Structure formats: C-alpha cells, structure tokens
Amino acid sequence: MARKRSTTTQLLQPTPELTRQDVE
C-alpha cells in the first residue's frame, strides 16, 4: 500500500523522500 501511494505521490510531487521510500 505504501509503495503504491509513494508512486502516486512521486508523479504528483517528485521528492527525494518519496523516491527513497520507494527504493527501500
């Protein structure tokens, strides 16, 4: 769930924090 949400947020607002969570 968190991963899917992170991807959606990344598309809307690409931030280093979101990208880091996705990678982890």
PyMOL Python script that loads the backbone (N, CA, C, O; Angstrom):
from pymol import cmd

cmd.read_pdbstr("""\
ATOM      1  N   MET A   1       0.854  -1.210   0.000  1.00  0.00           N
ATOM      2  CA  MET A   1       0.000   0.000   0.000  1.00  0.00           C
ATOM      3  C   MET A   1       0.884   1.253   0.000  1.00  0.00           C
ATOM      4  O   MET A   1       0.684   2.176  -0.789  1.00  0.00           O
ATOM      5  N   ALA A   2       1.845   1.255   0.890  1.00  0.00           N
ATOM      6  CA  ALA A   2       2.724   2.435   0.992  1.00  0.00           C
ATOM      7  C   ALA A   2       3.472   2.638  -0.325  1.00  0.00           C
ATOM      8  O   ALA A   2       3.672   3.766  -0.775  1.00  0.00           O
ATOM      9  N   ARG A   3       3.875   1.539  -0.926  1.00  0.00           N
ATOM     10  CA  ARG A   3       4.642   1.660  -2.177  1.00  0.00           C
ATOM     11  C   ARG A   3       3.752   2.261  -3.267  1.00  0.00           C
ATOM     12  O   ARG A   3       4.167   3.173  -3.982  1.00  0.00           O
ATOM     13  N   LYS A   4       2.561   1.757  -3.383  1.00  0.00           N
ATOM     14  CA  LYS A   4       1.668   2.289  -4.433  1.00  0.00           C
ATOM     15  C   LYS A   4       1.396   3.774  -4.191  1.00  0.00           C
ATOM     16  O   LYS A   4       1.377   4.579  -5.122  1.00  0.00           O
ATOM     17  N   ARG A   5       1.191   4.108  -2.942  1.00  0.00           N
ATOM     18  CA  ARG A   5       0.892   5.513  -2.618  1.00  0.00           C
ATOM     19  C   ARG A   5       2.118   6.379  -2.946  1.00  0.00           C
ATOM     20  O   ARG A   5       1.990   7.485  -3.471  1.00  0.00           O
ATOM     21  N   SER A   6       3.286   5.860  -2.631  1.00  0.00           N
ATOM     22  CA  SER A   6       4.523   6.620  -2.885  1.00  0.00           C
ATOM     23  C   SER A   6       4.656   6.917  -4.378  1.00  0.00           C
ATOM     24  O   SER A   6       5.044   8.017  -4.770  1.00  0.00           O
ATOM     25  N   THR A   7       4.333   5.931  -5.198  1.00  0.00           N
ATOM     26  CA  THR A   7       4.447   6.123  -6.649  1.00  0.00           C
ATOM     27  C   THR A   7       3.496   7.223  -7.093  1.00  0.00           C
ATOM     28  O   THR A   7       3.868   8.082  -7.892  1.00  0.00           O
ATOM     29  N   THR A   8       2.288   7.201  -6.587  1.00  0.00           N
ATOM     30  CA  THR A   8       1.313   8.220  -6.990  1.00  0.00           C
ATOM     31  C   THR A   8       1.786   9.603  -6.556  1.00  0.00           C
ATOM     32  O   THR A   8       1.697  10.567  -7.315  1.00  0.00           O
ATOM     33  N   THR A   9       2.283   9.687  -5.344  1.00  0.00           N
ATOM     34  CA  THR A   9       2.756  10.986  -4.851  1.00  0.00           C
ATOM     35  C   THR A   9       3.973  11.444  -5.633  1.00  0.00           C
ATOM     36  O   THR A   9       4.154  12.634  -5.893  1.00  0.00           O
ATOM     37  N   GLN A  10       4.800  10.485  -6.001  1.00  0.00           N
ATOM     38  CA  GLN A  10       6.021  10.832  -6.735  1.00  0.00           C
ATOM     39  C   GLN A  10       5.645  11.491  -8.065  1.00  0.00           C
ATOM     40  O   GLN A  10       6.280  12.461  -8.478  1.00  0.00           O
ATOM     41  N   LEU A  11       4.640  10.980  -8.716  1.00  0.00           N
ATOM     42  CA  LEU A  11       4.227  11.533 -10.010  1.00  0.00           C
ATOM     43  C   LEU A  11       3.678  12.952  -9.817  1.00  0.00           C
ATOM     44  O   LEU A  11       3.916  13.842 -10.633  1.00  0.00           O
ATOM     45  N   LEU A  12       2.948  13.137  -8.731  1.00  0.00           N
ATOM     46  CA  LEU A  12       2.372  14.458  -8.468  1.00  0.00           C
ATOM     47  C   LEU A  12       3.441  15.429  -7.968  1.00  0.00           C
ATOM     48  O   LEU A  12       3.526  16.570  -8.423  1.00  0.00           O
ATOM     49  N   GLN A  13       4.254  14.953  -7.023  1.00  0.00           N
ATOM     50  CA  GLN A  13       5.313  15.809  -6.460  1.00  0.00           C
ATOM     51  C   GLN A  13       6.576  14.978  -6.222  1.00  0.00           C
ATOM     52  O   GLN A  13       6.761  14.423  -5.139  1.00  0.00           O
ATOM     53  N   PRO A  14       7.426  14.895  -7.216  1.00  0.00           N
ATOM     54  CA  PRO A  14       8.664  14.114  -7.093  1.00  0.00           C
ATOM     55  C   PRO A  14       9.589  14.684  -6.022  1.00  0.00           C
ATOM     56  O   PRO A  14      10.192  15.741  -6.210  1.00  0.00           O
ATOM     57  N   THR A  15       9.695  13.979  -4.905  1.00  0.00           N
ATOM     58  CA  THR A  15      10.547  14.456  -3.809  1.00  0.00           C
ATOM     59  C   THR A  15      11.566  13.382  -3.443  1.00  0.00           C
ATOM     60  O   THR A  15      11.284  12.195  -3.608  1.00  0.00           O
ATOM     61  N   PRO A  16      12.719  13.760  -2.961  1.00  0.00           N
ATOM     62  CA  PRO A  16      13.767  12.806  -2.576  1.00  0.00           C
ATOM     63  C   PRO A  16      13.282  11.831  -1.514  1.00  0.00           C
ATOM     64  O   PRO A  16      13.667  10.662  -1.524  1.00  0.00           O
ATOM     65  N   GLU A  17      12.446  12.295  -0.605  1.00  0.00           N
ATOM     66  CA  GLU A  17      11.950  11.421   0.462  1.00  0.00           C
ATOM     67  C   GLU A  17      11.088  10.296  -0.114  1.00  0.00           C
ATOM     68  O   GLU A  17      11.223   9.138   0.281  1.00  0.00           O
ATOM     69  N   LEU A  18      10.217  10.639  -1.034  1.00  0.00           N
ATOM     70  CA  LEU A  18       9.342   9.620  -1.621  1.00  0.00           C
ATOM     71  C   LEU A  18      10.161   8.622  -2.430  1.00  0.00           C
ATOM     72  O   LEU A  18       9.931   7.414  -2.362  1.00  0.00           O
ATOM     73  N   THR A  19      11.106   9.131  -3.185  1.00  0.00           N
ATOM     74  CA  THR A  19      11.945   8.239  -4.003  1.00  0.00           C
ATOM     75  C   THR A  19      12.720   7.295  -3.092  1.00  0.00           C
ATOM     76  O   THR A  19      12.870   6.115  -3.406  1.00  0.00           O
ATOM     77  N   ARG A  20      13.205   7.796  -1.989  1.00  0.00           N
ATOM     78  CA  ARG A  20      13.994   6.962  -1.078  1.00  0.00           C
ATOM     79  C   ARG A  20      13.103   5.844  -0.530  1.00  0.00           C
ATOM     80  O   ARG A  20      13.537   4.695  -0.457  1.00  0.00           O
ATOM     81  N   GLN A  21      11.899   6.155  -0.154  1.00  0.00           N
ATOM     82  CA  GLN A  21      10.996   5.134   0.396  1.00  0.00           C
ATOM     83  C   GLN A  21      10.709   4.079  -0.668  1.00  0.00           C
ATOM     84  O   GLN A  21      10.677   2.886  -0.364  1.00  0.00           O
ATOM     85  N   ASP A  22      10.504   4.498  -1.886  1.00  0.00           N
ATOM     86  CA  ASP A  22      10.192   3.546  -2.956  1.00  0.00           C
ATOM     87  C   ASP A  22      11.353   2.569  -3.144  1.00  0.00           C
ATOM     88  O   ASP A  22      11.144   1.367  -3.312  1.00  0.00           O
ATOM     89  N   VAL A  23      12.556   3.090  -3.114  1.00  0.00           N
ATOM     90  CA  VAL A  23      13.738   2.236  -3.302  1.00  0.00           C
ATOM     91  C   VAL A  23      13.871   1.256  -2.136  1.00  0.00           C
ATOM     92  O   VAL A  23      14.200   0.085  -2.324  1.00  0.00           O
ATOM     93  N   GLU A  24      13.612   1.754  -0.945  1.00  0.00           N
ATOM     94  CA  GLU A  24      13.731   0.877   0.232  1.00  0.00           C
ATOM     95  C   GLU A  24      12.583  -0.103   0.200  1.00  0.00           C
ATOM     96  O   GLU A  24      12.466  -0.946   1.090  1.00  0.00           O
TER      97      GLU A  24
END
""", "prot")
cmd.dss("prot")
cmd.show_as("cartoon", "prot")
cmd.util.cbc("prot")
cmd.orient("prot")
